[in-house]
Amino acid sequence: MAENVLYYGDNLDVLRRHIRDESVDLVYLDPPFKSDQNYNVLFAARDGTQAAAQIQAFEDTWHWDQAAAREYEETVEQGGKVSQVLQAFRLFLGTNDLLAYLTMMAPRLVELHRVLKPTGSLYLHCDPTASHYLKLLLDAIFGPEHFQNEIVWERTSSHNMRTKGYVRVNDTLFFYTKTDQFTFNQVYTAYGEAQLSRFKKDKDGRLYKAENLTFSSPNLSRQFKWRGTKPPPHRSWGASLEQLEKWYAEGRILLKRDGTPRMDGLKVFLDETKGKPLTTNWTDIQRVGNTSGERLGYQTQKPEALLERIITVSSNEGDTVLDPFCGCGTTIAAAQKLKRRWVGIDVTYLAISLIKSRLQTGFSGAATYTVVGEPTTIEDAKVLAETEPYQFQWWALDLVGARDAGQKKGADKGIDGRLYFHDGSEQTKQVILSVKAGTLHATHVRDLVGVVQREKAEIGVLVSFEEPTRPMREEAASAGFYTSPWGKHPRIQLLTVADLLAGKGIDYPRTAGTNVTLKAAPRAREAAAESLHLFEKGDEPKVPSPKRRRKRR
């Protein structure tokens, strides 16, 4: 039985095949969407014949194409309120990218509702681009009676590209529950300056504020006269006679000049208060800025404080937290830190690679988990290369600890990945990587030599399925060596997928602290996780075949 699980694949497929009914306590999702896209583009009609394009990491875009049209038909034909809402969306929106997004979200939200426990909660993070449509979908699936709150998170900064109009600085989180019996741990925040100004010092120097002793609702049993004071007919005491006397004996009742209690005379001391109960306006959590220690380079990265708050409020230690669009793993890191069990799903291997690195550096290797869906054999890797070549490229780069070069498709200039390191000098050195999934040619080695020289890199690595020929190895050897304090390293290195699966890596200086390719996550303290009971006995997770995995659109 796995403890924590990280899935590489389409979340709809993973949810349906691997996550059993009512096994999750909390779901957080931040579904990708190109929110800065012009509304005119989103509403532009599509004829449905556009081929499903392969998605590259960070291209948060959904398209109306033949795959989206099929998904729409499948969902609508199942009937029910979700079908009715989607049909209404199509009538109003037409066939466009926004409808494609809503069509893909509908079955995923249905599955997330299925896997939630009766005491479970769901938080959907979105912006105004599609929030109103998503809320209608959530109402259709969860029921409007289980909508708890709309939380507004003020990110404290903006990216306003408009010449007119208000500057948008907030995102929205919709909070839904499976039933009325849901987990909720009250959280308090610090008082603001205006609230603190209400506190005064008493004769002992303690800060206090005066609270009302009466309530506006009339209660005949509490409209008695007490120490010369009686509430007016439309109000009543907010406590019993015994409690009032206790407060009086403790000196917590403020008195008038004639010695009778003041109606607003209950002394509440600052050092005894928990703070201000958390509201639906969250203004105290800043976004992950360019200079933040949390920043890992993932465009849509959310601050850990945001996820820690959600997890603290809506789950308890040992509970299971699920993020079906886990990106760079902020939900995973927060859950691990707060001693929750977790499940993360993402369709890009680059995201899986970032999360693995984040768990390794943030928890010093103490975070235990299983990765399901990544290739473990030559056959699996070949299928991935044939069906999703860019995912194969990221997988291969991850096996050697390298980072995607960040170039657009078709514009890599012979560079698929980079790996940075230090060899004792102040200068950052680099390894250039080229990944070839198809037929290997002698020109690939010569091209790599040229790229290494052009980029002034120390080492070049060619990763391939095929075994390099003898002339190719001779040409690589003729490139000579790069010398570091740790010895000599071949300047051009040829590795096969079989080598990578066998554990062979790049020959370069990589003693502790020298590899700086992936930014280390901040260290976090956490306790060991308990077993994750997501699967029925005898139904442990199997690695899904890449042939059956749906492409993300």
C-alpha positions as CSV (number, residue, x, y, z in Angstrom):
1,M,0.0,0.0,0.0
2,A,1.5,3.3,-1.1
3,E,1.8,6.2,1.4
4,N,1.6,9.3,-0.8
5,V,1.1,9.1,-4.6
6,L,2.2,11.3,-7.5
7,Y,0.5,10.4,-10.8
8,Y,1.8,11.4,-14.2
9,G,-1.2,11.3,-16.6
10,D,-4.6,12.8,-17.5
11,N,-6.4,13.5,-14.2
12,L,-9.7,12.2,-15.5
13,D,-8.2,8.9,-16.4
14,V,-6.3,8.7,-13.0
15,L,-9.4,9.6,-11.0
16,R,-11.6,7.0,-12.8
17,R,-9.0,4.2,-12.7
18,H,-7.2,4.6,-9.4
19,I,-9.1,6.7,-6.8
20,R,-12.0,5.0,-5.1
21,D,-15.2,6.5,-3.9
22,E,-15.2,8.7,-0.8
23,S,-11.5,8.3,-0.1
24,V,-10.4,12.0,0.0
25,D,-10.9,14.6,2.7
26,L,-10.0,17.8,0.8
27,V,-9.6,18.7,-2.9
28,Y,-7.9,21.9,-4.0
29,L,-7.7,22.6,-7.7
30,D,-6.3,25.5,-9.8
31,P,-7.3,24.4,-13.3
32,P,-5.0,25.9,-15.9
33,F,-6.6,28.5,-18.2
34,K,-5.1,31.3,-20.3
35,S,-6.8,33.9,-18.3
36,D,-5.1,36.8,-20.0
37,Q,-6.5,35.8,-23.4
38,N,-8.8,38.3,-25.0
39,Y,-12.5,37.6,-24.4
40,N,-13.1,38.0,-28.1
41,V,-10.7,35.2,-28.8
42,L,-12.3,33.0,-26.2
43,F,-15.8,33.5,-27.7
44,A,-14.6,33.1,-31.3
45,A,-16.5,30.2,-32.9
46,R,-14.6,27.0,-33.9
47,D,-15.8,24.6,-36.5
48,G,-14.7,21.5,-34.5
49,T,-12.3,20.2,-37.1
50,Q,-9.1,21.6,-35.5
51,A,-6.8,18.7,-34.5
52,A,-6.0,18.3,-30.9
53,A,-2.6,20.0,-30.5
54,Q,-0.1,18.6,-28.0
55,I,0.2,20.9,-25.0
56,Q,3.5,22.1,-23.8
57,A,4.1,23.0,-20.1
58,F,2.8,26.4,-19.0
59,E,0.6,26.8,-22.2
60,D,-2.5,27.0,-20.1
61,T,-4.8,26.9,-23.1
62,W,-7.9,24.7,-24.0
63,H,-9.2,24.5,-27.6
64,W,-12.5,23.6,-29.2
65,D,-11.5,20.7,-31.4
66,Q,-12.7,17.2,-32.3
67,A,-11.6,15.8,-29.0
68,A,-13.5,18.5,-27.1
69,A,-16.5,17.9,-29.2
70,R,-16.4,14.2,-28.4
71,E,-16.0,14.9,-24.7
72,Y,-19.0,17.3,-24.9
73,E,-21.2,14.6,-26.5
74,E,-20.2,11.9,-24.0
75,T,-21.0,14.2,-21.0
76,V,-24.3,15.5,-22.4
77,E,-25.5,12.0,-23.3
78,Q,-25.2,11.0,-19.6
79,G,-28.1,13.3,-18.8
80,G,-28.8,15.1,-15.4
81,K,-28.1,18.6,-14.3
82,V,-24.5,18.7,-15.6
83,S,-25.8,17.8,-19.1
84,Q,-28.4,20.5,-18.8
85,V,-25.9,23.1,-17.8
86,L,-23.5,22.2,-20.6
87,Q,-26.3,22.4,-23.2
88,A,-27.2,25.8,-21.9
89,F,-23.5,26.9,-22.1
90,R,-23.4,25.8,-25.8
91,L,-26.6,27.6,-26.6
92,F,-25.2,30.8,-25.1
93,L,-21.5,30.5,-25.9
94,G,-21.5,28.6,-29.2
95,T,-18.5,26.3,-29.9
96,N,-15.4,28.1,-28.8
97,D,-12.4,27.7,-26.5
98,L,-14.3,28.7,-23.4
99,L,-16.9,25.9,-24.1
100,A,-14.0,23.5,-24.6
101,Y,-12.6,24.5,-21.1
102,L,-16.0,24.0,-19.4
103,T,-16.5,20.7,-21.3
104,M,-13.2,19.3,-20.0
105,M,-13.9,20.6,-16.5
106,A,-17.4,19.0,-16.1
107,P,-16.5,15.3,-16.0
108,R,-13.4,16.1,-13.8
109,L,-15.6,17.9,-11.2
110,V,-18.0,15.0,-11.3
111,E,-15.2,12.6,-10.4
112,L,-13.8,14.9,-7.7
113,H,-17.3,15.0,-6.1
114,R,-17.3,11.1,-6.2
115,V,-14.0,10.7,-4.5
116,L,-14.8,13.2,-1.6
117,K,-15.8,11.8,1.7
118,P,-19.1,13.0,3.2
119,T,-17.1,15.3,5.5
120,G,-15.0,16.5,2.6
121,S,-14.5,19.9,1.0
122,L,-13.5,21.3,-2.4
123,Y,-11.8,24.6,-3.1
124,L,-11.7,25.6,-6.8
125,H,-9.3,28.5,-7.6
126,C,-10.1,30.7,-10.6
127,D,-10.3,34.2,-11.9
128,P,-13.2,36.2,-13.4
129,T,-12.5,34.8,-16.9
130,A,-14.6,31.7,-16.3
131,S,-15.6,31.8,-12.6
132,H,-19.3,32.4,-13.1
133,Y,-19.6,29.5,-15.5
134,L,-17.6,27.2,-13.1
135,K,-19.9,28.1,-10.3
136,L,-22.9,27.0,-12.3
137,L,-21.1,23.7,-12.9
138,L,-20.3,23.3,-9.3
139,D,-23.9,24.1,-8.3
140,A,-25.1,21.4,-10.8
141,I,-22.7,18.8,-9.3
142,F,-22.6,19.6,-5.6
143,G,-25.9,21.3,-5.2
144,P,-26.3,25.0,-4.5
145,E,-27.1,24.2,-0.9
146,H,-23.5,22.9,-0.4
147,F,-21.9,26.2,-1.6
148,Q,-20.3,27.5,1.5
149,N,-18.3,30.6,0.5
150,E,-16.7,32.7,-2.2
151,I,-13.3,33.6,-1.0
152,V,-11.5,36.6,-2.5
153,W,-7.7,36.4,-2.3
154,E,-6.0,39.7,-2.9
155,R,-2.7,39.0,-4.5
156,T,-1.4,42.5,-3.6
157,S,-0.1,43.1,-7.0
158,S,-1.4,43.3,-10.6
159,H,-0.6,42.8,-14.2
160,N,-3.0,45.3,-15.7
161,M,-2.7,45.5,-19.5
162,R,-5.9,47.6,-20.0
163,T,-5.8,51.3,-20.8
164,K,-9.2,51.7,-19.1
165,G,-10.9,50.0,-16.2
166,Y,-10.1,49.0,-12.7
167,V,-6.9,47.1,-11.9
168,R,-7.6,43.5,-11.0
169,V,-5.7,42.3,-8.0
170,N,-7.7,39.3,-6.8
171,D,-8.5,35.7,-7.5
172,T,-11.6,33.7,-6.4
173,L,-11.8,30.5,-4.5
174,F,-15.2,28.7,-4.5
175,F,-15.6,26.6,-1.3
176,Y,-18.1,23.6,-1.6
177,T,-18.7,20.7,0.6
178,K,-20.1,17.2,0.0
179,T,-22.6,17.4,2.8
180,D,-23.5,19.7,5.7
181,Q,-21.3,17.7,8.0
182,F,-17.9,19.0,6.9
183,T,-14.6,19.5,8.6
184,F,-13.9,23.1,9.5
185,N,-11.2,24.3,11.9
186,Q,-11.7,28.0,12.8
187,V,-8.7,30.1,12.0
188,Y,-8.0,33.6,13.4
189,T,-5.9,36.4,12.0
190,A,-4.2,39.4,13.6
191,Y,-6.2,42.5,14.3
192,G,-5.7,45.5,12.0
193,E,-4.7,49.0,13.1
194,A,-8.3,50.2,13.2
195,Q,-9.3,47.3,15.4
196,L,-6.3,47.6,17.7
197,S,-7.1,51.3,18.2
198,R,-10.2,50.2,20.1
199,F,-8.1,48.7,22.9
200,K,-7.1,50.8,25.9
201,K,-4.9,50.3,28.9
202,D,-6.4,49.6,32.3
203,K,-4.8,50.5,35.6
204,D,-2.6,47.4,35.4
205,G,-1.4,48.2,31.9
206,R,-3.3,45.5,30.2
207,L,-4.9,46.3,26.8
208,Y,-8.7,45.8,26.7
209,K,-11.8,46.8,24.7
210,A,-15.4,47.1,25.9
211,E,-17.9,44.7,24.4
212,N,-21.7,44.9,24.7
213,L,-23.3,42.8,27.5
214,T,-26.7,42.7,25.8
215,F,-28.1,41.3,22.5
216,S,-30.7,42.8,20.3
217,S,-32.9,39.7,20.4
218,P,-35.4,39.9,23.2
219,N,-35.3,37.0,25.7
220,L,-37.8,37.2,28.6
221,S,-35.7,34.9,30.7
222,R,-32.7,37.4,30.4
223,Q,-34.5,40.7,30.8
224,F,-34.0,40.7,34.6
225,K,-32.6,43.6,36.6
226,W,-29.0,43.1,37.7
227,R,-27.1,45.4,40.1
228,G,-29.4,48.3,39.4
229,T,-29.4,47.9,35.6
230,K,-32.0,46.2,33.3
231,P,-31.9,45.9,29.5
232,P,-34.5,47.8,27.5
233,P,-37.5,45.9,26.2
234,H,-36.0,45.2,22.8
235,R,-32.7,43.7,24.3
236,S,-31.6,41.1,26.8
237,W,-28.5,40.1,28.7
238,G,-26.1,38.1,26.7
239,A,-25.2,35.8,29.6
240,S,-26.8,34.1,32.6
241,L,-26.9,35.8,36.0
242,E,-24.2,33.4,37.2
243,Q,-21.9,34.4,34.4
244,L,-22.5,38.1,34.9
245,E,-21.7,37.7,38.6
246,K,-18.5,35.8,37.8
247,W,-17.4,38.6,35.4
248,Y,-18.2,41.2,38.1
249,A,-16.1,39.4,40.7
250,E,-13.2,39.2,38.3
251,G,-13.3,42.9,37.7
252,R,-14.4,42.5,34.0
253,I,-17.4,44.8,34.3
254,L,-17.1,48.5,33.6
255,L,-19.3,50.7,35.8
256,K,-21.0,54.0,35.5
257,R,-20.4,56.8,37.9
258,D,-23.3,55.7,40.1
259,G,-21.7,52.2,40.4
260,T,-24.2,50.4,38.1
261,P,-22.9,48.2,35.2
262,R,-22.6,49.7,31.8
263,M,-24.5,47.9,29.0
264,D,-21.3,48.0,26.9
265,G,-19.1,47.2,29.8
266,L,-17.6,43.8,29.3
267,K,-13.8,44.1,29.4
268,V,-12.2,41.8,26.8
269,F,-8.4,41.7,27.1
270,L,-6.2,41.6,24.0
271,D,-3.8,39.0,25.5
272,E,-6.8,36.6,25.9
273,T,-8.2,36.9,22.4
274,K,-7.4,34.6,19.6
275,G,-7.6,37.4,17.1
276,K,-10.1,38.1,14.3
277,P,-12.0,35.2,12.9
278,L,-11.0,34.5,9.3
279,T,-13.3,36.2,6.8
280,T,-13.8,35.6,3.1
281,N,-11.5,38.4,2.2
282,W,-7.9,37.3,2.3
283,T,-5.6,40.2,2.1
284,D,-2.7,39.0,4.3
285,I,-1.1,36.4,1.9
286,Q,1.2,37.8,-0.8
287,R,1.8,36.2,-4.2
288,V,5.1,34.4,-5.0
289,G,7.1,37.4,-6.2
290,N,10.2,37.4,-8.4
291,T,12.4,37.7,-5.3
292,S,10.5,35.2,-3.1
293,G,12.5,32.4,-1.5
294,E,9.6,30.1,-2.5
295,R,9.9,30.9,-6.2
296,L,10.7,27.8,-8.4
297,G,10.2,29.4,-11.8
298,Y,6.7,27.9,-12.4
299,Q,4.5,30.6,-13.9
300,T,1.3,29.9,-12.0
301,Q,2.9,29.0,-8.7
302,K,0.8,29.8,-5.6
303,P,2.2,30.7,-2.2
304,E,2.5,27.9,0.4
305,A,0.7,30.1,3.0
306,L,-2.4,30.1,0.8
307,L,-2.5,26.3,0.7
308,E,-1.5,25.9,4.3
309,R,-4.5,28.0,5.3
310,I,-6.9,25.9,3.2
311,I,-5.5,22.6,4.4
312,T,-5.5,23.7,8.1
313,V,-9.1,24.9,8.0
314,S,-10.6,22.0,6.0
315,S,-8.6,18.9,7.1
316,N,-6.9,17.3,10.1
317,E,-3.6,15.5,10.5
318,G,-3.6,12.2,8.7
319,D,-6.4,13.3,6.3
320,T,-5.9,12.9,2.5
321,V,-5.5,16.0,0.3
322,L,-5.9,15.7,-3.5
323,D,-4.7,18.2,-6.1
324,P,-5.6,17.0,-9.7
325,F,-3.7,19.9,-11.4
326,C,-0.7,19.9,-9.0
327,G,1.7,21.9,-11.2
328,C,4.9,22.6,-9.3
329,G,3.5,20.9,-6.1
330,T,2.6,23.7,-3.7
331,T,-0.4,21.7,-2.4
332,I,1.8,18.6,-2.1
333,A,4.5,20.5,-0.1
334,A,2.0,22.1,2.2
335,A,0.2,18.8,2.9
336,Q,3.5,17.1,3.6
337,K,4.5,19.9,6.0
338,L,1.1,19.7,7.8
339,K,1.3,15.9,8.2
340,R,-1.5,15.2,5.7
341,R,-1.4,12.3,3.2
342,W,-1.6,13.5,-0.3
343,V,-2.3,12.6,-4.0
344,G,-1.0,14.8,-6.8
345,I,-1.8,14.5,-10.5
346,D,-0.3,16.3,-13.5
347,V,-0.2,15.7,-17.2
348,T,3.2,17.2,-17.9
349,Y,6.3,15.4,-16.9
350,L,8.1,18.7,-16.3
351,A,5.7,19.3,-13.4
352,I,6.3,15.9,-12.0
353,S,10.0,16.5,-12.2
354,L,9.7,19.9,-10.3
355,I,7.6,18.2,-7.6
356,K,10.1,15.4,-7.1
357,S,12.9,18.0,-6.8
358,R,10.8,20.1,-4.4
359,L,10.1,17.2,-2.1
360,Q,13.7,16.1,-2.2
361,T,15.2,19.5,-1.3
362,G,12.4,20.8,0.9
363,F,12.2,17.7,3.1
364,S,15.8,16.5,2.9
365,G,14.8,13.2,1.3
366,A,12.4,12.4,4.2
367,A,9.2,12.6,2.1
368,T,8.2,9.1,1.0
369,Y,5.9,8.7,-2.0
370,T,5.3,6.6,-5.1
371,V,5.3,7.9,-8.7
372,V,2.8,6.2,-11.0
373,G,2.7,6.5,-14.7
374,E,6.3,7.3,-15.6
375,P,8.1,4.9,-18.0
376,T,10.1,2.1,-16.3
377,T,11.0,0.0,-19.3
378,I,12.3,0.6,-22.8
379,E,8.9,-0.3,-24.2
380,D,7.1,2.2,-22.0
381,A,9.6,4.9,-23.0
382,K,9.2,4.1,-26.8
383,V,5.4,4.4,-26.5
384,L,5.8,7.8,-24.7
385,A,8.3,9.0,-27.4
386,E,5.9,8.0,-30.2
387,T,2.7,9.5,-28.6
388,E,4.1,12.5,-26.7
389,P,7.6,13.4,-27.8
390,Y,7.9,16.5,-25.6
391,Q,6.8,14.6,-22.5
392,F,9.5,12.0,-23.4
393,Q,12.0,14.7,-23.7
394,W,11.2,16.1,-20.2
395,W,11.2,12.5,-18.8
396,A,14.7,11.9,-20.2
397,L,16.0,15.2,-18.9
398,D,14.6,14.5,-15.5
399,L,16.5,11.2,-15.3
400,V,19.8,13.1,-15.5
401,G,18.7,16.0,-13.3
402,A,18.6,18.5,-16.2
403,R,16.1,21.2,-16.9
404,D,14.1,21.9,-20.1
405,A,15.8,24.6,-22.2
406,G,12.6,26.7,-22.2
407,Q,12.6,27.2,-25.9
408,K,9.4,27.1,-28.0
409,K,8.8,24.1,-30.1
410,G,10.8,24.1,-33.4
411,A,13.2,26.8,-32.1
412,D,15.5,24.9,-29.7
413,K,18.6,25.7,-31.7
414,G,19.9,22.2,-31.0
415,I,19.4,22.5,-27.3
416,D,16.7,20.4,-25.5
417,G,18.0,20.8,-22.0
418,R,20.6,22.4,-19.8
419,L,22.2,21.4,-16.6
420,Y,24.2,24.0,-14.5
421,F,26.9,23.3,-12.0
422,H,29.9,24.8,-10.1
423,D,33.3,23.2,-10.0
424,G,34.8,25.4,-7.2
425,S,35.2,28.5,-9.2
426,E,32.8,31.5,-9.1
427,Q,31.7,30.9,-12.7
428,T,28.5,28.9,-13.3
429,K,29.3,26.1,-15.8
430,Q,26.8,24.2,-18.0
431,V,26.0,20.9,-19.7
432,I,24.0,21.1,-23.0
433,L,21.7,18.2,-23.7
434,S,20.1,17.0,-27.0
435,V,17.4,14.3,-26.8
436,K,16.7,12.2,-29.9
437,A,13.7,9.9,-29.9
438,G,14.0,8.8,-33.6
439,T,16.7,7.5,-35.9
440,L,20.2,8.4,-34.8
441,H,22.6,10.0,-37.4
442,A,26.2,10.8,-37.3
443,T,25.4,14.5,-37.9
444,H,23.7,14.6,-34.5
445,V,27.1,14.3,-32.8
446,R,28.7,16.9,-35.1
447,D,25.8,19.2,-34.5
448,L,26.2,18.8,-30.7
449,V,29.9,19.6,-30.9
450,G,29.0,22.8,-32.7
451,V,26.3,23.8,-30.2
452,V,28.7,23.2,-27.2
453,Q,31.3,25.4,-28.9
454,R,28.7,28.1,-29.7
455,E,27.3,28.2,-26.2
456,K,30.7,27.9,-24.6
457,A,29.5,25.0,-22.6
458,E,31.8,22.6,-20.8
459,I,30.0,19.3,-21.7
460,G,27.5,18.2,-24.3
461,V,25.3,15.1,-23.9
462,L,23.3,13.3,-26.6
463,V,20.5,11.0,-25.3
464,S,19.0,8.5,-27.8
465,F,17.1,5.3,-28.1
466,E,19.5,3.8,-30.6
467,E,23.0,2.7,-29.8
468,P,25.6,5.1,-31.2
469,T,27.7,3.7,-34.0
470,R,31.5,3.2,-33.7
471,P,32.2,6.3,-35.9
472,M,29.9,8.4,-33.7
473,R,31.7,7.3,-30.6
474,E,35.0,8.0,-32.1
475,E,33.9,11.5,-33.1
476,A,32.6,12.1,-29.6
477,A,35.9,10.9,-28.2
478,S,37.9,13.3,-30.5
479,A,36.2,16.3,-28.7
480,G,38.5,15.7,-25.8
481,F,37.9,16.3,-22.1
482,Y,36.8,19.0,-19.7
483,T,39.0,19.1,-16.6
484,S,37.7,20.0,-13.2
485,P,39.1,19.6,-9.6
486,W,37.4,16.2,-9.6
487,G,39.2,14.9,-12.7
488,K,38.6,14.7,-16.4
489,H,35.1,14.5,-17.9
490,P,34.4,13.6,-21.6
491,R,33.3,16.8,-23.4
492,I,30.9,14.9,-25.6
493,Q,29.0,12.1,-23.9
494,L,26.6,9.6,-25.6
495,L,23.9,8.0,-23.4
496,T,21.0,5.7,-24.4
497,V,17.6,5.3,-22.8
498,A,18.8,1.9,-21.7
499,D,21.7,3.6,-19.9
500,L,19.4,6.0,-18.1
501,L,17.0,3.2,-17.0
502,A,20.0,1.3,-15.7
503,G,21.0,4.3,-13.5
504,K,23.9,5.6,-15.6
505,G,24.2,9.4,-15.5
506,I,26.3,12.2,-16.9
507,D,30.0,12.4,-16.0
508,Y,30.3,15.9,-14.6
509,P,31.2,17.5,-11.2
510,R,28.2,16.9,-9.0
511,T,29.4,16.8,-5.4
512,A,27.0,18.1,-2.8
513,G,26.0,21.6,-3.5
514,T,27.5,21.9,-7.0
515,N,24.5,21.2,-9.2
516,V,22.4,24.3,-9.4
517,T,20.0,23.3,-12.3
518,L,16.8,23.0,-10.3
519,K,16.2,25.6,-7.6
520,A,16.0,24.1,-4.2
521,A,12.8,24.5,-2.3
522,P,12.9,26.0,1.2
523,R,13.5,23.5,3.9
524,A,10.4,22.4,5.7
525,R,9.8,20.5,8.9
526,E,7.4,17.6,8.8
527,A,6.5,14.3,10.4
528,A,6.3,10.9,8.6
529,A,3.0,10.4,6.8
530,E,0.7,7.5,7.5
531,S,-0.4,4.9,4.9
532,L,-2.8,6.3,2.2
533,H,-5.9,4.1,2.1
534,L,-7.1,5.1,-1.4
535,F,-7.3,1.6,-2.9
536,E,-9.4,-1.4,-2.2
537,K,-7.5,-4.4,-0.9
538,G,-5.7,-6.1,-3.9
539,D,-6.2,-3.0,-6.1
540,E,-2.9,-1.2,-5.7
541,P,-2.0,1.3,-8.4
542,K,-0.6,0.0,-11.6
543,V,1.5,2.0,-14.1
544,P,-1.0,3.1,-16.7
545,S,0.0,2.4,-20.3
546,P,0.8,5.7,-22.1
547,K,-1.3,4.4,-25.0
548,R,-4.4,4.8,-23.0
549,R,-3.5,8.1,-21.4
550,R,-5.5,11.0,-22.8
551,K,-3.7,14.1,-24.0
552,R,-4.4,17.3,-22.2
553,R,-5.9,20.0,-24.3
